[in-house]
């Protein structure tokens, strides 16, 4: 057998070994823990529930670098996409959200025009 044939045989042997190992492990029963969810709550900004409309995308981030996580929400309004900021004025572990404040780039609101 030439050296090229030996390399092919070794590669084939390794492939067979990997397949056998995968089959062995995949045949074992795997138990995946099921999360326990509790009832949801509505978030409030001040005394009002936060309502941002359809297609909202929340993101928690310390926007103003004050050590408290704020809530940013991308959402659609009147066919355009905007980013709303809900500042956290509370303490760590006890957030108090204020807002919303539509974010601006310079003097203009961050506005993502509709697709089309």
Secondary structure, 3 states (H helix, E strand, C coil): CCHHHHHHHHHHHHHHHHHHHHHHHHHCCCCCCCCCCCCCCCCEECCEECCCCCCCEEEEECCCCCCCCEEEEEEEECCEEEEEEEEECCECCECCEEEEEECEECCEECCECCCC
